[in-house]
Amino acid sequence: MKKASQAKNNERYGFSPQSHEPQQRLDVNSLLNRIRDEKHQSKKANIFILSGTAIVVLVFVSLLSI
């Protein structure tokens, strides 16, 4: 039996007891695909930052040479 104070705390903190449903098994291939996708996104972001920096430097150098 739960005490009234425990029930209030559970509701306040969003606690929910674990269900007895079987959990899905961990799929290593999906994790590897997710890591590969994150690396790809990271590479794209790094290239974008590098090219933006290079453009800013080129504009600055061209303004100094005028």
CHARMM-style PDB file with segment names, atoms N, HN, CA, C and O in Angstrom:
ATOM      1  N   MET     1       0.823  -1.178   0.000  1.00  0.00      PROA
ATOM      2  CA  MET     1       0.000   0.000   0.000  1.00  0.00      PROA
ATOM      3  C   MET     1       0.869   1.244   0.000  1.00  0.00      PROA
ATOM      4  O   MET     1       1.905   1.290   0.662  1.00  0.00      PROA
ATOM      5  N   LYS     2       0.446   2.234  -0.735  1.00  0.00      PROA
ATOM      6  HN  LYS     2      -0.397   2.196  -1.272  1.00  0.00      PROA
ATOM      7  CA  LYS     2       1.177   3.488  -0.797  1.00  0.00      PROA
ATOM      8  C   LYS     2       0.608   4.441   0.235  1.00  0.00      PROA
ATOM      9  O   LYS     2      -0.578   4.428   0.565  1.00  0.00      PROA
ATOM     10  N   LYS     3       1.488   5.241   0.711  1.00  0.00      PROA
ATOM     11  HN  LYS     3       2.451   5.252   0.443  1.00  0.00      PROA
ATOM     12  CA  LYS     3       1.061   6.290   1.612  1.00  0.00      PROA
ATOM     13  C   LYS     3       0.563   7.458   0.776  1.00  0.00      PROA
ATOM     14  O   LYS     3       0.931   7.588  -0.391  1.00  0.00      PROA
ATOM     15  N   ALA     4      -0.250   8.285   1.351  1.00  0.00      PROA
ATOM     16  HN  ALA     4      -0.549   8.179   2.299  1.00  0.00      PROA
ATOM     17  CA  ALA     4      -0.808   9.430   0.637  1.00  0.00      PROA
ATOM     18  C   ALA     4       0.302  10.382   0.223  1.00  0.00      PROA
ATOM     19  O   ALA     4       0.236  10.957  -0.864  1.00  0.00      PROA
ATOM     20  N   SER     5       1.319  10.565   1.055  1.00  0.00      PROA
ATOM     21  HN  SER     5       1.373  10.098   1.938  1.00  0.00      PROA
ATOM     22  CA  SER     5       2.405  11.486   0.717  1.00  0.00      PROA
ATOM     23  C   SER     5       3.221  10.944  -0.452  1.00  0.00      PROA
ATOM     24  O   SER     5       3.695  11.722  -1.280  1.00  0.00      PROA
ATOM     25  N   GLN     6       3.393   9.634  -0.535  1.00  0.00      PROA
ATOM     26  HN  GLN     6       3.008   9.002   0.137  1.00  0.00      PROA
ATOM     27  CA  GLN     6       4.134   9.059  -1.647  1.00  0.00      PROA
ATOM     28  C   GLN     6       3.372   9.247  -2.950  1.00  0.00      PROA
ATOM     29  O   GLN     6       3.985   9.527  -3.980  1.00  0.00      PROA
ATOM     30  N   ALA     7       2.088   9.104  -2.930  1.00  0.00      PROA
ATOM     31  HN  ALA     7       1.591   8.876  -2.093  1.00  0.00      PROA
ATOM     32  CA  ALA     7       1.279   9.272  -4.133  1.00  0.00      PROA
ATOM     33  C   ALA     7       1.366  10.709  -4.628  1.00  0.00      PROA
ATOM     34  O   ALA     7       1.442  10.943  -5.834  1.00  0.00      PROA
ATOM     35  N   LYS     8       1.356  11.670  -3.713  1.00  0.00      PROA
ATOM     36  HN  LYS     8       1.294  11.479  -2.734  1.00  0.00      PROA
ATOM     37  CA  LYS     8       1.456  13.075  -4.119  1.00  0.00      PROA
ATOM     38  C   LYS     8       2.826  13.357  -4.721  1.00  0.00      PROA
ATOM     39  O   LYS     8       2.926  14.047  -5.735  1.00  0.00      PROA
ATOM     40  N   ASN     9       3.882  12.830  -4.106  1.00  0.00      PROA
ATOM     41  HN  ASN     9       3.801  12.269  -3.283  1.00  0.00      PROA
ATOM     42  CA  ASN     9       5.229  13.050  -4.635  1.00  0.00      PROA
ATOM     43  C   ASN     9       5.385  12.410  -6.010  1.00  0.00      PROA
ATOM     44  O   ASN     9       6.009  12.996  -6.896  1.00  0.00      PROA
ATOM     45  N   ASN    10       4.834  11.232  -6.196  1.00  0.00      PROA
ATOM     46  HN  ASN    10       4.327  10.757  -5.477  1.00  0.00      PROA
ATOM     47  CA  ASN    10       4.921  10.555  -7.487  1.00  0.00      PROA
ATOM     48  C   ASN    10       4.248  11.371  -8.571  1.00  0.00      PROA
ATOM     49  O   ASN    10       4.770  11.475  -9.681  1.00  0.00      PROA
ATOM     50  N   GLU    11       3.112  11.945  -8.272  1.00  0.00      PROA
ATOM     51  HN  GLU    11       2.688  11.861  -7.371  1.00  0.00      PROA
ATOM     52  CA  GLU    11       2.405  12.760  -9.259  1.00  0.00      PROA
ATOM     53  C   GLU    11       3.164  14.049  -9.521  1.00  0.00      PROA
ATOM     54  O   GLU    11       3.220  14.517 -10.659  1.00  0.00      PROA
ATOM     55  N   ARG    12       3.741  14.619  -8.492  1.00  0.00      PROA
ATOM     56  HN  ARG    12       3.696  14.239  -7.568  1.00  0.00      PROA
ATOM     57  CA  ARG    12       4.434  15.895  -8.632  1.00  0.00      PROA
ATOM     58  C   ARG    12       5.689  15.760  -9.483  1.00  0.00      PROA
ATOM     59  O   ARG    12       5.983  16.649 -10.282  1.00  0.00      PROA
ATOM     60  N   TYR    13       6.424  14.684  -9.335  1.00  0.00      PROA
ATOM     61  HN  TYR    13       6.185  13.962  -8.687  1.00  0.00      PROA
ATOM     62  CA  TYR    13       7.671  14.511 -10.065  1.00  0.00      PROA
ATOM     63  C   TYR    13       7.507  13.714 -11.354  1.00  0.00      PROA
ATOM     64  O   TYR    13       8.501  13.436 -12.025  1.00  0.00      PROA
ATOM     65  N   GLY    14       6.304  13.345 -11.714  1.00  0.00      PROA
ATOM     66  HN  GLY    14       5.496  13.572 -11.169  1.00  0.00      PROA
ATOM     67  CA  GLY    14       6.068  12.637 -12.960  1.00  0.00      PROA
ATOM     68  C   GLY    14       6.534  11.204 -12.936  1.00  0.00      PROA
ATOM     69  O   GLY    14       6.836  10.637 -13.986  1.00  0.00      PROA
ATOM     70  N   PHE    15       6.600  10.607 -11.772  1.00  0.00      PROA
ATOM     71  HN  PHE    15       6.354  11.068 -10.919  1.00  0.00      PROA
ATOM     72  CA  PHE    15       7.033   9.217 -11.647  1.00  0.00      PROA
ATOM     73  C   PHE    15       5.946   8.296 -12.152  1.00  0.00      PROA
ATOM     74  O   PHE    15       4.772   8.468 -11.825  1.00  0.00      PROA
ATOM     75  N   SER    16       6.334   7.328 -12.943  1.00  0.00      PROA
ATOM     76  HN  SER    16       7.288   7.189 -13.209  1.00  0.00      PROA
ATOM     77  CA  SER    16       5.388   6.304 -13.358  1.00  0.00      PROA
ATOM     78  C   SER    16       6.077   4.955 -13.210  1.00  0.00      PROA
ATOM     79  O   SER    16       7.226   4.808 -13.626  1.00  0.00      PROA
ATOM     80  N   PRO    17       5.421   3.993 -12.642  1.00  0.00      PROA
ATOM     81  CA  PRO    17       6.056   2.681 -12.456  1.00  0.00      PROA
ATOM     82  C   PRO    17       6.340   2.035 -13.807  1.00  0.00      PROA
ATOM     83  O   PRO    17       5.625   2.261 -14.782  1.00  0.00      PROA
ATOM     84  N   GLN    18       7.402   1.223 -13.845  1.00  0.00      PROA
ATOM     85  HN  GLN    18       7.983   1.040 -13.053  1.00  0.00      PROA
ATOM     86  CA  GLN    18       7.755   0.552 -15.088  1.00  0.00      PROA
ATOM     87  C   GLN    18       6.674  -0.450 -15.458  1.00  0.00      PROA
ATOM     88  O   GLN    18       6.141  -1.170 -14.613  1.00  0.00      PROA
ATOM     89  N   SER    19       6.375  -0.471 -16.725  1.00  0.00      PROA
ATOM     90  HN  SER    19       6.808   0.113 -17.411  1.00  0.00      PROA
ATOM     91  CA  SER    19       5.390  -1.432 -17.191  1.00  0.00      PROA
ATOM     92  C   SER    19       6.066  -2.790 -17.350  1.00  0.00      PROA
ATOM     93  O   SER    19       7.292  -2.877 -17.426  1.00  0.00      PROA
ATOM     94  N   HSD    20       5.292  -3.805 -17.398  1.00  0.00      PROA
ATOM     95  HN  HSD    20       4.296  -3.734 -17.336  1.00  0.00      PROA
ATOM     96  CA  HSD    20       5.824  -5.150 -17.520  1.00  0.00      PROA
ATOM     97  C   HSD    20       5.839  -5.623 -18.976  1.00  0.00      PROA
ATOM     98  O   HSD    20       5.888  -6.822 -19.248  1.00  0.00      PROA
ATOM     99  N   GLU    21       5.795  -4.663 -19.907  1.00  0.00      PROA
ATOM    100  HN  GLU    21       5.755  -3.689 -19.686  1.00  0.00      PROA
ATOM    101  CA  GLU    21       5.843  -5.002 -21.322  1.00  0.00      PROA
ATOM    102  C   GLU    21       7.280  -5.379 -21.681  1.00  0.00      PROA
ATOM    103  O   GLU    21       8.223  -4.813 -21.128  1.00  0.00      PROA
ATOM    104  N   PRO    22       7.452  -6.317 -22.588  1.00  0.00      PROA
ATOM    105  CA  PRO    22       8.818  -6.683 -22.993  1.00  0.00      PROA
ATOM    106  C   PRO    22       9.466  -5.515 -23.745  1.00  0.00      PROA
ATOM    107  O   PRO    22       8.833  -4.887 -24.594  1.00  0.00      PROA
ATOM    108  N   GLN    23      10.716  -5.237 -23.428  1.00  0.00      PROA
ATOM    109  HN  GLN    23      11.230  -5.748 -22.738  1.00  0.00      PROA
ATOM    110  CA  GLN    23      11.422  -4.147 -24.079  1.00  0.00      PROA
ATOM    111  C   GLN    23      12.014  -4.639 -25.397  1.00  0.00      PROA
ATOM    112  O   GLN    23      12.312  -5.821 -25.566  1.00  0.00      PROA
ATOM    113  N   GLN    24      12.175  -3.701 -26.317  1.00  0.00      PROA
ATOM    114  HN  GLN    24      11.933  -2.741 -26.180  1.00  0.00      PROA
ATOM    115  CA  GLN    24      12.780  -4.063 -27.592  1.00  0.00      PROA
ATOM    116  C   GLN    24      14.270  -4.306 -27.385  1.00  0.00      PROA
ATOM    117  O   GLN    24      14.905  -3.689 -26.529  1.00  0.00      PROA
ATOM    118  N   ARG    25      14.804  -5.201 -28.172  1.00  0.00      PROA
ATOM    119  HN  ARG    25      14.288  -5.702 -28.867  1.00  0.00      PROA
ATOM    120  CA  ARG    25      16.227  -5.499 -28.066  1.00  0.00      PROA
ATOM    121  C   ARG    25      17.030  -4.391 -28.718  1.00  0.00      PROA
ATOM    122  O   ARG    25      16.565  -3.733 -29.649  1.00  0.00      PROA
ATOM    123  N   LEU    26      18.210  -4.198 -28.234  1.00  0.00      PROA
ATOM    124  HN  LEU    26      18.589  -4.733 -27.478  1.00  0.00      PROA
ATOM    125  CA  LEU    26      19.114  -3.186 -28.749  1.00  0.00      PROA
ATOM    126  C   LEU    26      19.661  -3.647 -30.097  1.00  0.00      PROA
ATOM    127  O   LEU    26      20.225  -4.736 -30.206  1.00  0.00      PROA
ATOM    128  N   ASP    27      19.493  -2.814 -31.119  1.00  0.00      PROA
ATOM    129  HN  ASP    27      19.035  -1.929 -31.030  1.00  0.00      PROA
ATOM    130  CA  ASP    27      19.964  -3.154 -32.453  1.00  0.00      PROA
ATOM    131  C   ASP    27      21.262  -2.400 -32.720  1.00  0.00      PROA
ATOM    132  O   ASP    27      21.261  -1.176 -32.852  1.00  0.00      PROA
ATOM    133  N   VAL    28      22.350  -3.124 -32.796  1.00  0.00      PROA
ATOM    134  HN  VAL    28      22.351  -4.119 -32.689  1.00  0.00      PROA
ATOM    135  CA  VAL    28      23.669  -2.518 -32.973  1.00  0.00      PROA
ATOM    136  C   VAL    28      23.767  -1.833 -34.332  1.00  0.00      PROA
ATOM    137  O   VAL    28      24.393  -0.781 -34.453  1.00  0.00      PROA
ATOM    138  N   ASN    29      23.154  -2.421 -35.348  1.00  0.00      PROA
ATOM    139  HN  ASN    29      22.645  -3.276 -35.250  1.00  0.00      PROA
ATOM    140  CA  ASN    29      23.221  -1.828 -36.687  1.00  0.00      PROA
ATOM    141  C   ASN    29      22.563  -0.462 -36.723  1.00  0.00      PROA
ATOM    142  O   ASN    29      23.072   0.448 -37.377  1.00  0.00      PROA
ATOM    143  N   SER    30      21.443  -0.300 -36.035  1.00  0.00      PROA
ATOM    144  HN  SER    30      21.029  -1.040 -35.504  1.00  0.00      PROA
ATOM    145  CA  SER    30      20.788   1.010 -36.026  1.00  0.00      PROA
ATOM    146  C   SER    30      21.643   2.031 -35.276  1.00  0.00      PROA
ATOM    147  O   SER    30      21.678   3.203 -35.653  1.00  0.00      PROA
ATOM    148  N   LEU    31      22.332   1.597 -34.219  1.00  0.00      PROA
ATOM    149  HN  LEU    31      22.303   0.646 -33.913  1.00  0.00      PROA
ATOM    150  CA  LEU    31      23.223   2.510 -33.504  1.00  0.00      PROA
ATOM    151  C   LEU    31      24.392   2.932 -34.380  1.00  0.00      PROA
ATOM    152  O   LEU    31      24.771   4.103 -34.394  1.00  0.00      PROA
ATOM    153  N   LEU    32      24.965   1.979 -35.113  1.00  0.00      PROA
ATOM    154  HN  LEU    32      24.657   1.028 -35.102  1.00  0.00      PROA
ATOM    155  CA  LEU    32      26.070   2.304 -36.015  1.00  0.00      PROA
ATOM    156  C   LEU    32      25.613   3.246 -37.126  1.00  0.00      PROA
ATOM    157  O   LEU    32      26.351   4.156 -37.505  1.00  0.00      PROA
ATOM    158  N   ASN    33      24.411   3.039 -37.647  1.00  0.00      PROA
ATOM    159  HN  ASN    33      23.812   2.300 -37.338  1.00  0.00      PROA
ATOM    160  CA  ASN    33      23.876   3.938 -38.673  1.00  0.00      PROA
ATOM    161  C   ASN    33      23.671   5.336 -38.109  1.00  0.00      PROA
ATOM    162  O   ASN    33      23.942   6.329 -38.784  1.00  0.00      PROA
ATOM    163  N   ARG    34      23.197   5.413 -36.876  1.00  0.00      PROA
ATOM    164  HN  ARG    34      22.977   4.606 -36.327  1.00  0.00      PROA
ATOM    165  CA  ARG    34      22.979   6.717 -36.249  1.00  0.00      PROA
ATOM    166  C   ARG    34      24.309   7.444 -36.063  1.00  0.00      PROA
ATOM    167  O   ARG    34      24.394   8.650 -36.294  1.00  0.00      PROA
ATOM    168  N   ILE    35      25.351   6.715 -35.644  1.00  0.00      PROA
ATOM    169  HN  ILE    35      25.282   5.736 -35.456  1.00  0.00      PROA
ATOM    170  CA  ILE    35      26.671   7.320 -35.474  1.00  0.00      PROA
ATOM    171  C   ILE    35      27.206   7.807 -36.819  1.00  0.00      PROA
ATOM    172  O   ILE    35      27.776   8.894 -36.912  1.00  0.00      PROA
ATOM    173  N   ARG    36      27.018   7.000 -37.852  1.00  0.00      PROA
ATOM    174  HN  ARG    36      26.555   6.117 -37.776  1.00  0.00      PROA
ATOM    175  CA  ARG    36      27.478   7.373 -39.195  1.00  0.00      PROA
ATOM    176  C   ARG    36      26.759   8.637 -39.671  1.00  0.00      PROA
ATOM    177  O   ARG    36      27.385   9.526 -40.247  1.00  0.00      PROA
ATOM    178  N   ASP    37      25.459   8.719 -39.434  1.00  0.00      PROA
ATOM    179  HN  ASP    37      24.951   7.996 -38.965  1.00  0.00      PROA
ATOM    180  CA  ASP    37      24.698   9.908 -39.831  1.00  0.00      PROA
ATOM    181  C   ASP    37      25.151  11.144 -39.058  1.00  0.00      PROA
ATOM    182  O   ASP    37      25.245  12.233 -39.626  1.00  0.00      PROA
ATOM    183  N   GLU    38      25.432  10.979 -37.763  1.00  0.00      PROA
ATOM    184  HN  GLU    38      25.356  10.095 -37.302  1.00  0.00      PROA
ATOM    185  CA  GLU    38      25.888  12.115 -36.960  1.00  0.00      PROA
ATOM    186  C   GLU    38      27.257  12.601 -37.433  1.00  0.00      PROA
ATOM    187  O   GLU    38      27.511  13.806 -37.454  1.00  0.00      PROA
ATOM    188  N   LYS    39      28.140  11.678 -37.812  1.00  0.00      PROA
ATOM    189  HN  LYS    39      27.934  10.700 -37.795  1.00  0.00      PROA
ATOM    190  CA  LYS    39      29.447  12.069 -38.335  1.00  0.00      PROA
ATOM    191  C   LYS    39      29.290  12.831 -39.639  1.00  0.00      PROA
ATOM    192  O   LYS    39      29.982  13.821 -39.878  1.00  0.00      PROA
ATOM    193  N   HSD    40      28.372  12.363 -40.483  1.00  0.00      PROA
ATOM    194  HN  HSD    40      27.810  11.560 -40.289  1.00  0.00      PROA
ATOM    195  CA  HSD    40      28.131  13.033 -41.760  1.00  0.00      PROA
ATOM    196  C   HSD    40      27.616  14.457 -41.525  1.00  0.00      PROA
ATOM    197  O   HSD    40      28.071  15.399 -42.175  1.00  0.00      PROA
ATOM    198  N   GLN    41      26.675  14.611 -40.602  1.00  0.00      PROA
ATOM    199  HN  GLN    41      26.306  13.846 -40.074  1.00  0.00      PROA
ATOM    200  CA  GLN    41      26.147  15.938 -40.293  1.00  0.00      PROA
ATOM    201  C   GLN    41      27.235  16.828 -39.712  1.00  0.00      PROA
ATOM    202  O   GLN    41      27.288  18.022 -40.010  1.00  0.00      PROA
ATOM    203  N   SER    42      28.093  16.261 -38.892  1.00  0.00      PROA
ATOM    204  HN  SER    42      28.050  15.292 -38.650  1.00  0.00      PROA
ATOM    205  CA  SER    42      29.180  17.021 -38.288  1.00  0.00      PROA
ATOM    206  C   SER    42      30.170  17.491 -39.354  1.00  0.00      PROA
ATOM    207  O   SER    42      30.637  18.629 -39.312  1.00  0.00      PROA
ATOM    208  N   LYS    43      30.487  16.620 -40.301  1.00  0.00      PROA
ATOM    209  HN  LYS    43      30.108  15.695 -40.335  1.00  0.00      PROA
ATOM    210  CA  LYS    43      31.389  16.996 -41.388  1.00  0.00      PROA
ATOM    211  C   LYS    43      30.799  18.133 -42.210  1.00  0.00      PROA
ATOM    212  O   LYS    43      31.503  19.078 -42.567  1.00  0.00      PROA
ATOM    213  N   LYS    44      29.507  18.042 -42.508  1.00  0.00      PROA
ATOM    214  HN  LYS    44      28.935  17.274 -42.217  1.00  0.00      PROA
ATOM    215  CA  LYS    44      28.858  19.097 -43.283  1.00  0.00      PROA
ATOM    216  C   LYS    44      28.904  20.422 -42.541  1.00  0.00      PROA
ATOM    217  O   LYS    44      29.164  21.463 -43.145  1.00  0.00      PROA
ATOM    218  N   ALA    45      28.654  20.395 -41.243  1.00  0.00      PROA
ATOM    219  HN  ALA    45      28.442  19.550 -40.752  1.00  0.00      PROA
ATOM    220  CA  ALA    45      28.677  21.624 -40.450  1.00  0.00      PROA
ATOM    221  C   ALA    45      30.086  22.201 -40.404  1.00  0.00      PROA
ATOM    222  O   ALA    45      30.262  23.414 -40.513  1.00  0.00      PROA
ATOM    223  N   ASN    46      31.090  21.344 -40.244  1.00  0.00      PROA
ATOM    224  HN  ASN    46      30.947  20.358 -40.155  1.00  0.00      PROA
ATOM    225  CA  ASN    46      32.473  21.818 -40.198  1.00  0.00      PROA
ATOM    226  C   ASN    46      32.893  22.438 -41.520  1.00  0.00      PROA
ATOM    227  O   ASN    46      33.567  23.469 -41.532  1.00  0.00      PROA
ATOM    228  N   ILE    47      32.508  21.829 -42.626  1.00  0.00      PROA
ATOM    229  HN  ILE    47      31.962  20.992 -42.616  1.00  0.00      PROA
ATOM    230  CA  ILE    47      32.837  22.385 -43.945  1.00  0.00      PROA
ATOM    231  C   ILE    47      32.145  23.732 -44.135  1.00  0.00      PROA
ATOM    232  O   ILE    47      32.735  24.661 -44.686  1.00  0.00      PROA
ATOM    233  N   PHE    48      30.909  23.838 -43.685  1.00  0.00      PROA
ATOM    234  HN  PHE    48      30.430  23.083 -43.237  1.00  0.00      PROA
ATOM    235  CA  PHE    48      30.174  25.097 -43.799  1.00  0.00      PROA
ATOM    236  C   PHE    48      30.859  26.198 -42.984  1.00  0.00      PROA
ATOM    237  O   PHE    48      30.997  27.324 -43.461  1.00  0.00      PROA
ATOM    238  N   ILE    49      31.280  25.886 -41.785  1.00  0.00      PROA
ATOM    239  HN  ILE    49      31.168  24.970 -41.398  1.00  0.00      PROA
ATOM    240  CA  ILE    49      31.954  26.873 -40.936  1.00  0.00      PROA
ATOM    241  C   ILE    49      33.294  27.266 -41.537  1.00  0.00      PROA
ATOM    242  O   ILE    49      33.647  28.445 -41.562  1.00  0.00      PROA
ATOM    243  N   LEU    50      34.037  26.283 -42.020  1.00  0.00      PROA
ATOM    244  HN  LEU    50      33.750  25.325 -41.999  1.00  0.00      PROA
ATOM    245  CA  LEU    50      35.345  26.559 -42.621  1.00  0.00      PROA
ATOM    246  C   LEU    50      35.214  27.422 -43.872  1.00  0.00      PROA
ATOM    247  O   LEU    50      35.990  28.360 -44.058  1.00  0.00      PROA
ATOM    248  N   SER    51      34.243  27.117 -44.729  1.00  0.00      PROA
ATOM    249  HN  SER    51      33.613  26.356 -44.578  1.00  0.00      PROA
ATOM    250  CA  SER    51      34.073  27.910 -45.945  1.00  0.00      PROA
ATOM    251  C   SER    51      33.598  29.323 -45.614  1.00  0.00      PROA
ATOM    252  O   SER    51      34.016  30.286 -46.258  1.00  0.00      PROA
ATOM    253  N   GLY    52      32.739  29.450 -44.626  1.00  0.00      PROA
ATOM    254  HN  GLY    52      32.399  28.668 -44.103  1.00  0.00      PROA
ATOM    255  CA  GLY    52      32.297  30.786 -44.212  1.00  0.00      PROA
ATOM    256  C   GLY    52      33.437  31.613 -43.666  1.00  0.00      PROA
ATOM    257  O   GLY    52      33.535  32.806 -43.953  1.00  0.00      PROA
ATOM    258  N   THR    53      34.297  30.995 -42.885  1.00  0.00      PROA
ATOM    259  HN  THR    53      34.217  30.026 -42.652  1.00  0.00      PROA
ATOM    260  CA  THR    53      35.463  31.690 -42.349  1.00  0.00      PROA
ATOM    261  C   THR    53      36.412  32.100 -43.465  1.00  0.00      PROA
ATOM    262  O   THR    53      36.952  33.207 -43.452  1.00  0.00      PROA
ATOM    263  N   ALA    54      36.615  31.218 -44.419  1.00  0.00      PROA
ATOM    264  HN  ALA    54      36.176  30.319 -44.430  1.00  0.00      PROA
ATOM    265  CA  ALA    54      37.502  31.524 -45.543  1.00  0.00      PROA
ATOM    266  C   ALA    54      36.953  32.696 -46.357  1.00  0.00      PROA
ATOM    267  O   ALA    54      37.718  33.550 -46.805  1.00  0.00      PROA
ATOM    268  N   ILE    55      35.658  32.742 -46.548  1.00  0.00      PROA
ATOM    269  HN  ILE    55      35.036  32.048 -46.184  1.00  0.00      PROA
ATOM    270  CA  ILE    55      35.052  33.849 -47.302  1.00  0.00      PROA
ATOM    271  C   ILE    55      35.229  35.158 -46.552  1.00  0.00      PROA
ATOM    272  O   ILE    55      35.547  36.183 -47.154  1.00  0.00      PROA
ATOM    273  N   VAL    56      35.027  35.130 -45.253  1.00  0.00      PROA
ATOM    274  HN  VAL    56      34.768  34.297 -44.763  1.00  0.00      PROA
ATOM    275  CA  VAL    56      35.200  36.355 -44.460  1.00  0.00      PROA
ATOM    276  C   VAL    56      36.644  36.833 -44.534  1.00  0.00      PROA
ATOM    277  O   VAL    56      36.889  38.031 -44.676  1.00  0.00      PROA
ATOM    278  N   VAL    57      37.601  35.919 -44.440  1.00  0.00      PROA
ATOM    279  HN  VAL    57      37.402  34.945 -44.325  1.00  0.00      PROA
ATOM    280  CA  VAL    57      39.014  36.295 -44.528  1.00  0.00      PROA
ATOM    281  C   VAL    57      39.325  36.875 -45.901  1.00  0.00      PROA
ATOM    282  O   VAL    57      40.028  37.882 -45.999  1.00  0.00      PROA
ATOM    283  N   LEU    58      38.814  36.259 -46.960  1.00  0.00      PROA
ATOM    284  HN  LEU    58      38.244  35.441 -46.880  1.00  0.00      PROA
ATOM    285  CA  LEU    58      39.070  36.771 -48.310  1.00  0.00      PROA
ATOM    286  C   LEU    58      38.474  38.148 -48.513  1.00  0.00      PROA
ATOM    287  O   LEU    58      39.096  39.001 -49.146  1.00  0.00      PROA
ATOM    288  N   VAL    59      37.292  38.382 -47.993  1.00  0.00      PROA
ATOM    289  HN  VAL    59      36.787  37.689 -47.479  1.00  0.00      PROA
ATOM    290  CA  VAL    59      36.683  39.720 -48.101  1.00  0.00      PROA
ATOM    291  C   VAL    59      37.494  40.736 -47.331  1.00  0.00      PROA
ATOM    292  O   VAL    59      37.712  41.849 -47.809  1.00  0.00      PROA
ATOM    293  N   PHE    60      37.945  40.368 -46.140  1.00  0.00      PROA
ATOM    294  HN  PHE    60      37.768  39.464 -45.752  1.00  0.00      PROA
ATOM    295  CA  PHE    60      38.756  41.288 -45.333  1.00  0.00      PROA
ATOM    296  C   PHE    60      40.055  41.627 -46.033  1.00  0.00      PROA
ATOM    297  O   PHE    60      40.453  42.791 -46.063  1.00  0.00      PROA
ATOM    298  N   VAL    61      40.727  40.629 -46.599  1.00  0.00      PROA
ATOM    299  HN  VAL    61      40.404  39.683 -46.574  1.00  0.00      PROA
ATOM    300  CA  VAL    61      41.991  40.858 -47.295  1.00  0.00      PROA
ATOM    301  C   VAL    61      41.764  41.725 -48.537  1.00  0.00      PROA
ATOM    302  O   VAL    61      42.573  42.605 -48.829  1.00  0.00      PROA
ATOM    303  N   SER    62      40.684  41.487 -49.262  1.00  0.00      PROA
ATOM    304  HN  SER    62      40.027  40.772 -49.025  1.00  0.00      PROA
ATOM    305  CA  SER    62      40.398  42.291 -50.455  1.00  0.00      PROA
ATOM    306  C   SER    62      40.087  43.746 -50.083  1.00  0.00      PROA
ATOM    307  O   SER    62      40.434  44.668 -50.822  1.00  0.00      PROA
ATOM    308  N   LEU    63      39.431  43.944 -48.935  1.00  0.00      PROA
ATOM    309  HN  LEU    63      39.149  43.196 -48.335  1.00  0.00      PROA
ATOM    310  CA  LEU    63      39.162  45.326 -48.500  1.00  0.00      PROA
ATOM    311  C   LEU    63      40.444  46.028 -48.077  1.00  0.00      PROA
ATOM    312  O   LEU    63      40.588  47.229 -48.303  1.00  0.00      PROA
ATOM    313  N   LEU    64      41.367  45.312 -47.476  1.00  0.00      PROA
ATOM    314  HN  LEU    64      41.250  44.336 -47.293  1.00  0.00      PROA
ATOM    315  CA  LEU    64      42.634  45.912 -47.077  1.00  0.00      PROA
ATOM    316  C   LEU    64      43.498  46.266 -48.289  1.00  0.00      PROA
ATOM    317  O   LEU    64      44.284  47.212 -48.222  1.00  0.00      PROA
ATOM    318  N   SER    65      43.372  45.542 -49.373  1.00  0.00      PROA
ATOM    319  HN  SER    65      42.734  44.774 -49.428  1.00  0.00      PROA
ATOM    320  CA  SER    65      44.213  45.783 -50.528  1.00  0.00      PROA
ATOM    321  C   SER    65      43.715  46.947 -51.386  1.00  0.00      PROA
ATOM    322  O   SER    65      44.417  47.379 -52.300  1.00  0.00      PROA
ATOM    323  N   ILE    66      42.540  47.448 -51.111  1.00  0.00      PROA
ATOM    324  HN  ILE    66      41.970  47.097 -50.368  1.00  0.00      PROA
ATOM    325  CA  ILE    66      41.997  48.560 -51.911  1.00  0.00      PROA
ATOM    326  C   ILE    66      42.698  49.834 -51.606  1.00  0.00      PROA
ATOM    327  OT1 ILE    66      42.373  50.871 -52.185  1.00  0.00      PROA
TER     328      ILE     66
END
